[in-house]
Amino acid sequence: MKLNGVRIGYAVTGSFCTLAQSFAQAEYLVSLGAELLPIVSEHAATISTRFGKADANLARLEEICGRRAILTIADAEPIGPKHMTDVMAVVPCTSNTAAKLALSITDGTVPMAVKSHLRGGNPVVLGLATNDALAGCLKHIGALANMRHYYFVPLRQDDPVKKPNSLVADFSRTAETIAAALEGRQLQPSVLSLPVEHVEH
């Protein structure tokens, strides 16, 4: 997998329980030679949870990427006109963000970053993490799957018994998905089978 010199807009939204996995993938992408531009949603940048303090999470991502994060709509808008990114990765991507992307709503930093990036017809990779994927957000996921330039990190149900509507990306396949997206391919299988221990008999 060759990502040396690839400029990745690395956007993080408020799926707080998956931030550690996202940061691990950011580190891996940097180790592959990619250049990461961190972009952080308003919620991810300001809300502290049991999964970490907002300022510590922001500082961690900026440390990994080696640059200050984009935190405002105004700072995200020039991404496309200035040709700042070759691919945009939203990892994690919440159902709220997915819905906004599907409906072309740009009232936040990450949706604006994606919209601006798409101006150049470049790929967008979504690492979904949402308890609403197979319920209210399903129509938005379907819409994005049928839109040009969108690609998904392979998904699976993380807890089909207790959270039957939840889908979470296999974040370990983020780099593979980005590499495939740069070639215009959706990484397959895009939906992963359940581990045996989760299958009811």
Contact map, one row per residue, 1 for C-alpha under 8 A:
111000000000000000000000000000010000000000000000000000000000000000000000000000000000000000000000000000000000000000000000000000000000000000000000000000000000000000000000000000010010000000000000000000000
111100000000000000000000000000010000000000000000000000000000000000000000000000000000000000000000000000000000000000000000000000000000000000000000000000000000000000000000000000000010000000000000000000000
111111000000000000000000000010011100000000000000000000000000000000000000000000000000000000000000000000000000000000000000000000000000000000000000000000000000000000000000000000000010000000000000000000000
011111000000000000000000000000011110000000000000000000000000000000000000000000000000000000000000000000000000000000000000000000000000000000000000000000000000000000000000000000000000000000000000000000000
001111100000000000000000000000001110000000000000000000000000000000000000000000000000000000000000000000000000000000000000000000000000000000000000000000000000000000000000000000000000000000000000000000000
001111110000000000000000000000001110000000000000000000000000000000000000000000000000011000000000000000000000000000000000000000000000000000000000000000000000000000000000000000000000000000000000000000000
000011111000000000000000000000000111100000000000000000000000000000000000000000000001111000000000000000000000000000000000000000000000000000000000000000000000000000000000000000000000000000000000000000000
000001111100000000000000000000000111100000000000000000000000000000000000000000000000111110000000000000000000000000000000000000000000000000000000000000000000000000000000000000000000000000000000000000000
000000111110000000000000000000000001111000000000000000000000000000000000000000000000111110000000000000000000000000000000000000000000000000000000000000000000000000000000000000000000000000000000000000000
000000011111000000000000010000000001111000000000000000000000000000000000000000000000000111100000000000000000000000000000000000000000000000000000000000000000000000000000000000000000000000000000000000000
000000001111100000000000000000000000011110000000000000000000000000000000000000000000000111110000000000000000010000000000000000000000000000000000000000000000000000000000000000000000000000000000000000000
000000000111110000100100000000000000011110010000000000000000000000000000000000000000000001111000000000000000010000000000000000000000000000000000000000000000000000000000000000000000000000000000000000000
000000000011111100000000000000000000000110110000000000000000000000000000000000000000000001111100100000000000010000000000000000000000000000000000000000000000000000000000000000000000000000000000000000000
000000000001111100000000000000000000000010110000000000000000000000000000000000000000000000011100000000000000000000000000000000000000000000000000000000000000000000000000000000000000000000000000000000000
000000000000111111100000000000000000000000010000000000000000000000000000000000000000000000011100000000000000000000000000000000001100000000000000000000000000000000000000000000000000000000000000000000000
000000000000111111100000000000000000000000010000101000000000000000000000000000000000000000000000000000000000000000000000000000000000000000000000000000000000000000000000000000000000000000000000000000000
000000000000001111110000000000000000000000000000001000000000000000000000000000000000000000000000000000000000000000000000000000000000000000000000000000000000000000000000000000000000000000000000000000000
000000000000001111111100000000000000000000000000000000000000000000000000000000000000000000010000000000000000000000000000000000001000000000000000000000000000000000000000000000000000000000000000000000000
000000000001001111111110000000000000000000000000000000000000000000000000000000000000000000010000000000000000000000000000000000000000000000000000000000000000000000000000000000000000000000000000000000000
000000000000000011111111000000000000000000000000000000000000000000000000000000000000000000000000000000000000000000000000000000000000000000000000000000000000000000000000000000000000000000000000000000000
000000000000000001111111100000000000000000000000000000000000000000000000000000000000000000000000000000000000000000000000000000000000000000000000000000000000000000000000001000000000000000000000000000000
000000000001000001111111110000000000000000000000000000000000000000000000000000000000000000110000000000000000000000000000000000000000000000000000000000000000000000000000001000000000000000000000000000000
000000000000000000111111111000000000000000000000000000000001100100000000000000000000000000000000000000000000000000000000000000000000000000000000000000000000000000000000000000000000000000000000000000000
000000000000000000011111111100000000000000000000000000000000000000000000000000000000000000000000000000000000000000000000000000000000000000000000000000000000000000000000000000000000000000000000000000000
000000000000000000001111111110000000000000000000000000000000000000000000000000000000000000000000000000000000000000000000000000000000000000000000000000000000000000000000001101100000000000000000000000000
000000000100000000000111111111000001000000000000000000000000100110000000000000000000000000000000000000000000000000000000000000000000000000000000000000000000000000000000000000000000000000000000000000000
000000000000000000000011111111100000000000000000000000000000000110000000000000000000000000000000000000000000000000000000000000000000000000000000000000000000000000000000000000000000000000000000000000000
000000000000000000000001111111110000000000000000000000000000000000000000000000000000000000000000000000000000000000000000000000000000000000000000000000000000000000000000000000100000000000000000000000000
001000000000000000000000111111111100000000000000000000000000000000000000000000000000000000000000000000000000000000000000000000000000000000000000000000000000000000000000000000100000000000000000000000000
000000000000000000000000011111111111000000000000000000000000000110000000000000000000000000000000000000000000000000000000000000000000000000000000000000000000000000000000000000000000000000000000000000000
000000000000000000000000001111111100000000000000000000000000000000000000000000000000000000000000000000000000000000000000000000000000000000000000000000000000000000000000000000000000000000000000000000000
111100000000000000000000000111111100000000000000000000000000000000000000000000000000000000000000000000000000000000000000000000000000000000000000000000000000000000000000000000000000000000000000000000000
001111000000000000000000000011111110000000000000000000000000000000000000000000000000000000000000000000000000000000000000000000000000000000000000000000000000000000000000000000000000000000000000000000000
001111110000000000000000000011111111000000000000000000000000000000000000000000000000000000000000000000000000000000000000000000000000000000000000000000000000000000000000000000000000000000000000000000000
000111110000000000000000000001001111100000000000000000000000000010000000000000000000000000000000000000000000000000000000000000000000000000000000000000000000000000000000000000000000000000000000000000000
000000111100000000000000010001000111110000000000000000000000000010000000000000000000000000000000000000000000000000000000000000000000000000000000000000000000000000000000000000000000000000000000000000000
000000111100000000000000000000000011111000000000000000000000000010101100000000000000100000000000000000000000000000000000000000000000000000000000000000000000000000000000000000000000000000000000000000000
000000001111000000000000000000000001111100000000000000000000110010111100000000000000000000000000000000000000000000000000000000000000000000000000000000000000000000000000000000000000000000000000000000000
000000001111000000000000000000000000111110000000000000000000000000001110000100000000000000000000000000000000110010000000000000000000000000000000000000000000000000000000000000000000000000000000000000000
000000000011100000000000000000000000011111011000000000000100000000001110000000000000000000000000000000000000110000000000000000000000000000000000000000000000000000000000000000000000000000000000000000000
000000000011110000000000000000000000001111111000000000000000000000000010000000000000000000000000000000000001110000000000000000000000000000000000000000000000000000000000000000000000000000000000000000000
000000000000000000000000000000000000000111111100000000000000000000000011000000000000000000000000000000000001100000000000000000000000000000000000000000000000000000000000000000000000000000000000000000000
000000000000110000000000000000000000000011111110000000000000000000000000000000000000000000000000000000000000000000000000000000000000000000000000000000000000000000000000000000000000000000000000000000000
000000000001111100000000000000000000000111111110000001000000000000000000000000000000000000000000000000000000000000000000000000000000000000000000000000000000000000000000000000000000000000000000000000000
000000000000000000000000000000000000000111111110000001101100000000000010000000000000000000000000000000000000000000000000000000000000000000000000000000000000000000000000000000000000000000000000000000000
000000000000000000000000000000000000000001111111000001100000000000000000000000000000000000000000000000000000000000000000000000000000000000000000000000000000000000000000000000000000000000000000000000000
000000000000000000000000000000000000000000111111100011000000000000000000000000000000000000000000000000000000000000000000000000000000000000000000000000000000000000000000000000000000000000000000000000000
000000000000000000000000000000000000000000000111111111100000000000000000000000000000000000000000000000000000000000000000000000000000000000000000000000000000000000000000000000000000000000000000000000000
000000000000000100000000000000000000000000000011111111000000000000000000000000000000000000000000000000000000000000000000000000000000000000000000000000000000000000000000000000000000000000000000000000000
000000000000000000000000000000000000000000000001111110000000000000000000000000000000000000000000000000000000000000000000000000000000000000000000000000000000000000000000000000000000000000000000000000000
000000000000000110000000000000000000000000000001111110000000000000000000000000000000000000000000000000000000000000000000000000000000000000000000000000000000000000000000000000000000000000000000000000000
000000000000000000000000000000000000000000000001111111011000000000000000000000000000000000000000000000000000000000000000000000000000000000000000000000000000000000000000000000000000000000000000000000000
000000000000000000000000000000000000000000000011111111111000000000000000000000000000000000000000000000000000000000000000000000000000000000000000000000000000000000000000000000000000000000000000000000000
000000000000000000000000000000000000000000011111100111111100000000000000000000000000000000000000000000000000000000000000000000000000000000000000000000000000000000000000000000000000000000000000000000000
000000000000000000000000000000000000000000001101000011111110000000000000000000000000000000000000000000000000000000000000000000000000000000000000000000000000000000000000000000000000000000000000000000000
000000000000000000000000000000000000000000000000000111111111000000000000000000000000000000000000000000000000000000000000000000000000000000000000000000000000000000000000000000000000000000000000000000000
000000000000000000000000000000000000000000001000000111111111100000000000000000000000000000000000000000000000000000000000000000000000000000000000000000000000000000000000000000000000000000000000000000000
000000000000000000000000000000000000000100001000000001111111110000001000000000000000000000000000000000000000000000000000000000000000000000000000000000000000000000000000000000000000000000000000000000000
000000000000000000000000000000000000000000000000000000111111111000000000000000000000000000000000000000000000000000000000000000000000000000000000000000000000000000000000000000000000000000000000000000000
000000000000000000000010000000000000000000000000000000011111111100000000000000000000000000000000000000000000000000000000000000000000000000000000000000000000000000000000000000000000000000000000000000000
000000000000000000000010010000000000010000000000000000001111111110001000000000000000000000000000000000000000000000000000000000000000000000000000000000000000000000000000000000000000000000000000000000000
000000000000000000000000000000000000010000000000000000000111111111111000000000000000000000000000000000000000000000000000000000000000000000000000000000000000000000000000000000000000000000000000000000000
000000000000000000000000000000000000000000000000000000000011111111100000000000000000000000000000000000000000000000000000000000000000000000000000000000000000000000000000000000000000000000000000000000000
000000000000000000000010011001000000000000000000000000000001111111000000000000000000000000000000000000000000000000000000000000000000000000000000000000000000000000000000000000000000000000000000000000000
000000000000000000000000011001000011110000000000000000000000111111100000000000000000000000000000000000000000000000000000000000000000000000000000000000000000000000000000000000000000000000000000000000000
000000000000000000000000000000000000000000000000000000000000011111110000000000000000000000000000000000000000000000000000000000000000000000000000000000000000000000000000000000000000000000000000000000000
000000000000000000000000000000000000110000000000000000000000011011111000000000000000000000000000000000000000000000000000000000000000000000000000000000000000000000000000000000000000000000000000000000000
000000000000000000000000000000000000010000000000000000000000010001111100000000000000000000000000000000000000000000000000000000000000000000000000000000000000000000000000000000000000000000000000000000000
000000000000000000000000000000000000111100000000000000000100110000111110000000000000000000000000000000000000000000000000000000000000000000000000000000000000000000000000000000000000000000000000000000000
000000000000000000000000000000000000111100000000000000000000000000011111001100000000000000000000000000000000100000000000000000000000000000000000000000000000000000000000000000000000000000000000000000000
000000000000000000000000000000000000001111001000000000000000000000001111101100000000000000000000000000000000100000000000000000000000000000000000000000000000000000000000000000000000000000000000000000000
000000000000000000000000000000000000000001000000000000000000000000000111111100000000000000000000000000000001100000000000000000000000000000000000000000000000000000000000000000000000000000000000000000000
000000000000000000000000000000000000000000000000000000000000000000000011111110000000000000000000000000000011110110000000000000000000000000000000000000000000000000000000000000000000000000000000000000000
000000000000000000000000000000000000000000000000000000000000000000000001111111000000000000000000000000000000000000000000000000000000000000000000000000000000000000000000000000000000000000000000000000000
000000000000000000000000000000000000000000000000000000000000000000000111111111000000000000000000000000000000000000000000000000000000000000000000000000000000000000000000000000000000000000000000000000000
000000000000000000000000000000000000001000000000000000000000000000000111111111100000000000000000000000000000110110010000000000000000000000000000000000000000000000000000000000000000000000000000000000000
000000000000000000000000000000000000000000000000000000000000000000000000111111111000000000000000000000000000000110010000000000000000000000000000000000000000000000000000000000000000000000000000000000000
000000000000000000000000000000000000000000000000000000000000000000000000011111111100000000000000000000000000000000010000000000000000000000000000000000000000000000000000000000000000000000000000000000000
000000000000000000000000000000000000000000000000000000000000000000000000000111111111100000000000000000000000000010011000000000000000000000000000000000000000000000000000000000000000000000000000000000000
000000000000000000000000000000000000000000000000000000000000000000000000000011111111100000000000000000000000000000011111000000000000000000000000000000000000000000000000000000000000000000000000000000000
000000000000000000000000000000000000000000000000000000000000000000000000000011111111000000000000000000000000000000010010000000000000000000000000000000000000000000000000000000000000000000000000000000000
000000000000000000000000000000000000000000000000000000000000000000000000000001111111000000000000000000000000000000000000000000000000000000000000000000000000000000000000000000000000000000000000000000000
000000000000000000000000000000000000000000000000000000000000000000000000000000111111110000000000000000000000000000001001000000000000000000000000000000000000000000000000000000000000000000000000000000000
000000100000000000000000000000000000000000000000000000000000000000000000000000111111110000000000000000000000000000000000000000000000000000000000000000000000000000000000000000000000000000000000000000000
000000111000000000000000000000000000100000000000000000000000000000000000000000110011111100000000000000000000000000001000000000000000000000000000000000000000000000000000000000000000000000000000000000000
000001111000000000000000000000000000000000000000000000000000000000000000000000000011111100000000000000000000000000000000011000000000000000000000000000000000000000000000000000000000000000000000000000000
000001111000000000000000000000000000000000000000000000000000000000000000000000000000111110000000000000000000000000001000011110000000000000000000000000000000000000000000000000000100010000000000000000000
000000011110000000000000000000000000000000000000000000000000000000000000000000000000111111000000000000000000000001001000011110000000000000000000000000000000000000000000000000000000000000000000000000000
000000011110000000000000000000000000000000000000000000000000000000000000000000000000001111100000000000000000000000000000000111100000000000000000000000000000000000000000000000000100000000000000000000000
000000000111100000000000000000000000000000000000000000000000000000000000000000000000000111111000000000000000000000000000000111100000000000000000000000000000000000000000000000000000000000000000000000000
000000000111100000000100000000000000000000000000000000000000000000000000000000000000000011111000000000000000000000000000000001110000000000000000000000000000000000000000000000000000000000000000000000000
000000000011111001100100000000000000000000000000000000000000000000000000000000000000000001111100000000000000000000000000000001111000000000000000000000000000000000000000000000000000000000000000000000000
000000000001111000000000000000000000000000000000000000000000000000000000000000000000000001111110110000000000000000000000000001111100000000000000000000000000000000000000000000000000000000000000000000000
000000000000111000000000000000000000000000000000000000000000000000000000000000000000000000011111110000000000000000000000000000011100000000000000000000000000000000000000000000000000000000000000000000000
000000000000000000000000000000000000000000000000000000000000000000000000000000000000000000001111111000000000000000000000000000011101100010000000000000000000000000000000000000000000000000000000000000000
000000000000000000000000000000000000000000000000000000000000000000000000000000000000000000000111111100000000000000000000000000000000000000000000000000000000000000000000000000000000000000000000000000000
000000000000100000000000000000000000000000000000000000000000000000000000000000000000000000001111111110000000011000000000000000000000000000000000000000000000000000000000000000000000000000000000000000000
000000000000000000000000000000000000000000000000000000000000000000000000000000000000000000001111111111000000000000000000000000000000000010011001000000000000000000000000000000000000000000000000000000000
000000000000000000000000000000000000000000000000000000000000000000000000000000000000000000000011111111100000000000000000000000000000000010011000000000000000000000000000000000000000000000000000000000000
000000000000000000000000000000000000000000000000000000000000000000000000000000000000000000000001111111111100001000000000000000000000000000000000000000000000000000000000000000000000000000000000000000000
000000000000000000000000000000000000000000000000000000000000000000000000000000000000000000000000111111111100001001000000000000000000000000000001000000000000000000000000000000000000000000000000000000000
000000000000000000000000000000000000000000000000000000000000000000000000000000000000000000000000011111111000000000000000000000000000000000011011000000000000000000000000000000000000000000000000000000000
000000000000000000000000000000000000000000000000000000000000000000000000000000000000000000000000001111111000000000000000000000000000000000010000000000000000000000000000000000000000000000000000000000000
000000000000000000000000000000000000000000000000000000000000000000000000000000000000000000000000000111111100001000100000000000000000000000000000000000000000000000000000000000000000000000000000000000000
000000000000000000000000000000000000000000000000000000000000000000000000000000000000000000000000000111111110001000000000000000000000000000000000000000000000000000000000000000000000000000000000000000000
000000000000000000000000000000000000000000000000000000000000000000000000000000000000000000000000000110011111101100100000000000000000000000000000000000000000000000000000000000000000000000000000000000000
000000000000000000000000000000000000000000000000000000000000000000000000100000000000000000000000000000001111101100000000000000000000000000000000000000000000000000000000000000000000000000000000000000000
000000000000000000000000000000000000000011000000000000000000000000000001100000000000000000000000000000000111111100000000000000000000000000000000000000000000000000000000000000000000000000000000000000000
000000000000000000000000000000000000001111000000000000000000000000000111100100000000000000000000000000000111111110000000000000000000000000000000000000000000000000000000000000000000000000000000000000000
000000000011100000000000000000000000001110000000000000000000000000000000100100000000000000000000100000000001111111000000000000000000000000000000000000000000000000000000000000000000000000000000000000000
000000000000000000000000000000000000000000000000000000000000000000000000000000000000000000000000100110011111111111100000000000000000000000000000000000000000000000000000000000000000000000000000000000000
000000000000000000000000000000000000000000000000000000000000000000000000100110000000000000000000000000000111111111110000000000000000000000000000000000000000000000000000000000000000000000000000000000000
000000000000000000000000000000000000001000000000000000000000000000000000100110100000000000000000000000000000111111111000000000000000000000000000000000000000000000000000000000000000000000000000000000000
000000000000000000000000000000000000000000000000000000000000000000000000000000000000000100000000000010000000011111111100000100000000000000000000000000000000000000000000000000000000000000000000000000000
000000000000000000000000000000000000000000000000000000000000000000000000000000000000000000000000000000010100001111111110000000000000000000000000000000000000000000000000000000000000000000000000000000000
000000000000000000000000000000000000000000000000000000000000000000000000000111111000000000000000000000000000000111111111000000000000000000000000000000000000000000000000000000000000000000000000000000000
000000000000000000000000000000000000000000000000000000000000000000000000000000110010101100000000000000000000000011111111110000000000000000000000000000000000000000000000000000000000000000000000000000000
000000000000000000000000000000000000000000000000000000000000000000000000000000010000000000000000000000000000000001111111111100000000000000000000000010000000000000000000000000000000000000000000000000000
000000000000000000000000000000000000000000000000000000000000000000000000000000011000000000000000000000000000000000111111110000000000000000000000000000000000000000000000000000000000000000000000000000000
000000000000000000000000000000000000000000000000000000000000000000000000000000010010000000000000000000000000000000011111110000000000000000000000000000000000000000000000000000000000000000000000000000000
000000000000000000000000000000000000000000000000000000000000000000000000000000000000000000000000000000000000000000001111111000000000000000000000000010000000000000000000000000000000000000000000000000000
000000000000000000000000000000000000000000000000000000000000000000000000000000000000011100000000000000000000000000001111111100000000000000000000000010000000000000000000000000000000000000000000000000000
000000000000000000000000000000000000000000000000000000000000000000000000000000000000011100000000000000000000000000000100111110000000000000000000000011100000000000000000000000000000110100000000000000000
000000000000000000000000000000000000000000000000000000000000000000000000000000000000001111000000000000000000000001000100011111000000000000000000000011100000000000000000000000000000100000000000000000000
000000000000000000000000000000000000000000000000000000000000000000000000000000000000001111000000000000000000000000000000001111100000000000000000000001111000000000000000000000001100100000000000000000000
000000000000000000000000000000000000000000000000000000000000000000000000000000000000000011111000000000000000000000000000000111110000000000000000000001111000000000000000000000000000000000000000000000000
000000000000000000000000000000000000000000000000000000000000000000000000000000000000000011111000000000000000000000000000000011111000000000000000000000011100000000000001111001000000000000000000000000000
000000000000000000000000000000000000000000000000000000000000000000000000000000000000000000111110000000000000000000000000000001111100000000000000000000011010000000000011100000000000000000000000000000000
000000000000001001000000000000000000000000000000000000000000000000000000000000000000000000011110000000000000000000000000000000111110000000000000000000000000000000000111100000000000000000000000000000000
000000000000001000000000000000000000000000000000000000000000000000000000000000000000000000001110000000000000000000000000000000011111100000000000000000000000000000000111000000000000000000000000000000000
000000000000000000000000000000000000000000000000000000000000000000000000000000000000000000000000000000000000000000000000000000001111110000000000000000000000000000101110000000000000000000000000000000000
000000000000000000000000000000000000000000000000000000000000000000000000000000000000000000000010000000000000000000000000000000000111111111000000000000000000000000001110000000000000000000000000000000000
000000000000000000000000000000000000000000000000000000000000000000000000000000000000000000000010000000000000000000000000000000000111111111001000000000000000000000001110000000000000000000000000000000000
000000000000000000000000000000000000000000000000000000000000000000000000000000000000000000000000000000000000000000000000000000000011111111000000000000000000000000011110000000000000000000000000000000000
000000000000000000000000000000000000000000000000000000000000000000000000000000000000000000000000000000000000000000000000000000000001111111000000000000000000000000001000000000000000000000000000000000000
000000000000000000000000000000000000000000000000000000000000000000000000000000000000000000000000000000000000000000000000000000000001111111100000000000000000000000000000000000000000000000000000000000000
000000000000000000000000000000000000000000000000000000000000000000000000000000000000000000000010011000000000000000000000000000000001111111111000000000000000000000000000000000000000000000000000000000000
000000000000000000000000000000000000000000000000000000000000000000000000000000000000000000000000000000000000000000000000000000000001111111111100000000000000000000000000000000000000000000000000000000000
000000000000000000000000000000000000000000000000000000000000000000000000000000000000000000000000000000000000000000000000000000000000000111111110000000000000000000000000000000000000000000000000000000000
000000000000000000000000000000000000000000000000000000000000000000000000000000000000000000000000011001100000000000000000000000000000000011111111000000000000000000000000000000000000000000000000000000000
000000000000000000000000000000000000000000000000000000000000000000000000000000000000000000000000011001000000000000000000000000000000100011111111100000000000000000000000000000000000000000000000000000000
000000000000000000000000000000000000000000000000000000000000000000000000000000000000000000000000000000000000000000000000000000000000000001111111110000000000000000000000000000000000000000000000000000000
000000000000000000000000000000000000000000000000000000000000000000000000000000000000000000000000000001000000000000000000000000000000000000111111111000000000000000000000000000000000000000000000000000000
000000000000000000000000000000000000000000000000000000000000000000000000000000000000000000000000010011000000000000000000000000000000000000011111111001000000000000000000000000000000000000000000000000000
000000000000000000000000000000000000000000000000000000000000000000000000000000000000000000000000000000000000000000000000000000000000000000001111111001100000000000000000000000000000000000000000000000000
000000000000000000000000000000000000000000000000000000000000000000000000000000000000000000000000000000000000000000000000000000000000000000000111111100000000000000000000000000000000000000000000000000000
000000000000000000000000000000000000000000000000000000000000000000000000000000000000000000000000000000000000000000000000000000000000000000000011111111000000000000000000000000000000000000000000000000000
000000000000000000000000000000000000000000000000000000000000000000000000000000000000000000000000000000000000000000000000000000000000000000000000011111000000000000000000000000000000000000000000000000000
000000000000000000000000000000000000000000000000000000000000000000000000000000000000000000000000000000000000000000000100111100000000000000000000001111100000000000000000000000000000000100000000000000000
000000000000000000000000000000000000000000000000000000000000000000000000000000000000000000000000000000000000000000000000001111000000000000000001101111110000000000000000000000000000000000000000000000000
000000000000000000000000000000000000000000000000000000000000000000000000000000000000000000000000000000000000000000000000001111000000000000000000100011111000000000000000000000001000100011100000000000000
000000000000000000000000000000000000000000000000000000000000000000000000000000000000000000000000000000000000000000000000000011110000000000000000000001111110000000000000000000001000000001100100000000000
000000000000000000000000000000000000000000000000000000000000000000000000000000000000000000000000000000000000000000000000000011110000000000000000000000111110000000000000111011001000000000100100000000000
000000000000000000000000000000000000000000000000000000000000000000000000000000000000000000000000000000000000000000000000000000100000000000000000000000011111000000000000110010001000000000111111000000000
000000000000000000000000000000000000000000000000000000000000000000000000000000000000000000000000000000000000000000000000000000010000000000000000000000011111100000000011110000000000000000000111000000000
000000000000000000000000000000000000000000000000000000000000000000000000000000000000000000000000000000000000000000000000000000000000000000000000000000000111110000000011110000000000000000000011110000000
000000000000000000000000000000000000000000000000000000000000000000000000000000000000000000000000000000000000000000000000000000000000000000000000000000000011111100011111000000000000000000000000010000000
000000000000000000000000000000000000000000000000000000000000000000000000000000000000000000000000000000000000000000000000000000000000000000000000000000000001111100100111000000000000000000000000000000000
000000000000000000000000000000000000000000000000000000000000000000000000000000000000000000000000000000000000000000000000000000000000000000000000000000000000111111110100000000000000000000000000000001000
000000000000000000000000000000000000000000000000000000000000000000000000000000000000000000000000000000000000000000000000000000000000000000000000000000000000111111111100000000000000000000000000000001000
000000000000000000000000000000000000000000000000000000000000000000000000000000000000000000000000000000000000000000000000000000000000000000000000000000000000001111110000000000000000000000000000000001000
000000000000000000000000000000000000000000000000000000000000000000000000000000000000000000000000000000000000000000000000000000000000000000000000000000000000001111110000000000000000000000000000000000000
000000000000000000000000000000000000000000000000000000000000000000000000000000000000000000000000000000000000000000000000000000000010000000000000000000000000011111111100000000000000000000000000000000000
000000000000000000000000000000000000000000000000000000000000000000000000000000000000000000000000000000000000000000000000000000000000010000000000000000000000101111111100000000000000000000000000000000000
000000000000000000000000000000000000000000000000000000000000000000000000000000000000000000000000000000000000000000000000000000000011111000000000000000000000100100111110000000000000000000000000000000000
000000000000000000000000000000000000000000000000000000000000000000000000000000000000000000000000000000000000000000000000000000001111110000000000000000000000111100111111000000000000000000000000000000000
000000000000000000000000000000000000000000000000000000000000000000000000000000000000000000000000000000000000000000000000000000011111110000000000000000000011110000001111100000000000000000000000000000000
000000000000000000000000000000000000000000000000000000000000000000000000000000000000000000000000000000000000000000000000000000111100000000000000000000000011110000000111110000000000000000000000000000000
000000000000000000000000000000000000000000000000000000000000000000000000000000000000000000000000000000000000000000000000000000111000000000000000000000001111000000000011111000000000000000000000000000000
000000000000000000000000000000000000000000000000000000000000000000000000000000000000000000000000000000000000000000000000000000100000000000000000000000001111000000000001111111000000000000000000000000000
000000000000000000001100100000000000000000000000000000000000000000000000000000000000000000000000000000000000000000000000000000100000000000000000000000001000000000000000111111000000000000000000000000000
000000000000000000000000100000000000000000000000000000000000000000000000000000000000000000000000000000000000000000000000000000000000000000000000000000000000000000000000011111100000000000000000000000000
000000000000000000000000000000000000000000000000000000000000000000000000000000000000000000000000000000000000000000000000000000000000000000000000000000001100000000000000011111111000000000000000000000000
000000000000000000000000100000000000000000000000000000000000000000000000000000000000000000000000000000000000000000000000000000100000000000000000000000001000000000000000011111111100000000000000000000000
000000000000000000000000100110000000000000000000000000000000000000000000000000000000000000000000000000000000000000000000000000000000000000000000000000000000000000000000000111111110000000000000000000000
100000000000000000000000000000000000000000000000000000000000000000000000000000000000000000000000000000000000000000000000000000000000000000000000000000000000000000000000000011111111000000100000000000000
000000000000000000000000000000000000000000000000000000000000000000000000000000000000000000000000000000000000000000000000000010000000000000000000000000111100000000000000000011111111100001100000000000000
000000000000000000000000000000000000000000000000000000000000000000000000000000000000001010000000000000000000000000000000000010000000000000000000000000000000000000000000000001111111110000000000000000000
111000000000000000000000000000000000000000000000000000000000000000000000000000000000000000000000000000000000000000000000000000000000000000000000000000000000000000000000000000111111111000000000000000000
000000000000000000000000000000000000000000000000000000000000000000000000000000000000000000000000000000000000000000000000000000000000000000000000000000000000000000000000000000011111111111100000000000000
000000000000000000000000000000000000000000000000000000000000000000000000000000000000000000000000000000000000000000000000001110000000000000000000000000100000000000000000000000001111111111100000000000000
000000000000000000000000000000000000000000000000000000000000000000000000000000000000001000000000000000000000000000000000001000000000000000000000000000000000000000000000000000000111111110000000000000000
000000000000000000000000000000000000000000000000000000000000000000000000000000000000000000000000000000000000000000000000000000000000000000000000000000000000000000000000000000000011111110000000000000000
000000000000000000000000000000000000000000000000000000000000000000000000000000000000000000000000000000000000000000000000001000000000000000000000000010000000000000000000000000000001111111000000000000000
000000000000000000000000000000000000000000000000000000000000000000000000000000000000000000000000000000000000000000000000000000000000000000000000000000100000000000000000000000000001111111100000000000000
000000000000000000000000000000000000000000000000000000000000000000000000000000000000000000000000000000000000000000000000000000000000000000000000000000110000000000000000000000001001100111110100000000000
000000000000000000000000000000000000000000000000000000000000000000000000000000000000000000000000000000000000000000000000000000000000000000000000000000111100000000000000000000011001100011111100000000000
000000000000000000000000000000000000000000000000000000000000000000000000000000000000000000000000000000000000000000000000000000000000000000000000000000000100000000000000000000000000000001111110000000000
000000000000000000000000000000000000000000000000000000000000000000000000000000000000000000000000000000000000000000000000000000000000000000000000000000000100000000000000000000000000000000111111000000000
000000000000000000000000000000000000000000000000000000000000000000000000000000000000000000000000000000000000000000000000000000000000000000000000000000011110000000000000000000000000000001111111000000000
000000000000000000000000000000000000000000000000000000000000000000000000000000000000000000000000000000000000000000000000000000000000000000000000000000000111000000000000000000000000000000011111100000000
000000000000000000000000000000000000000000000000000000000000000000000000000000000000000000000000000000000000000000000000000000000000000000000000000000000111000000000000000000000000000000001111110000000
000000000000000000000000000000000000000000000000000000000000000000000000000000000000000000000000000000000000000000000000000000000000000000000000000000000001000000000000000000000000000000000011111000000
000000000000000000000000000000000000000000000000000000000000000000000000000000000000000000000000000000000000000000000000000000000000000000000000000000000001100000000000000000000000000000000001111101100
000000000000000000000000000000000000000000000000000000000000000000000000000000000000000000000000000000000000000000000000000000000000000000000000000000000000000000000000000000000000000000000000111111100
000000000000000000000000000000000000000000000000000000000000000000000000000000000000000000000000000000000000000000000000000000000000000000000000000000000000000000000000000000000000000000000000011111100
000000000000000000000000000000000000000000000000000000000000000000000000000000000000000000000000000000000000000000000000000000000000000000000000000000000000000000000000000000000000000000000000001111100
000000000000000000000000000000000000000000000000000000000000000000000000000000000000000000000000000000000000000000000000000000000000000000000000000000000000001110000000000000000000000000000000011111110
000000000000000000000000000000000000000000000000000000000000000000000000000000000000000000000000000000000000000000000000000000000000000000000000000000000000000000000000000000000000000000000000011111111
000000000000000000000000000000000000000000000000000000000000000000000000000000000000000000000000000000000000000000000000000000000000000000000000000000000000000000000000000000000000000000000000000001111
000000000000000000000000000000000000000000000000000000000000000000000000000000000000000000000000000000000000000000000000000000000000000000000000000000000000000000000000000000000000000000000000000000111
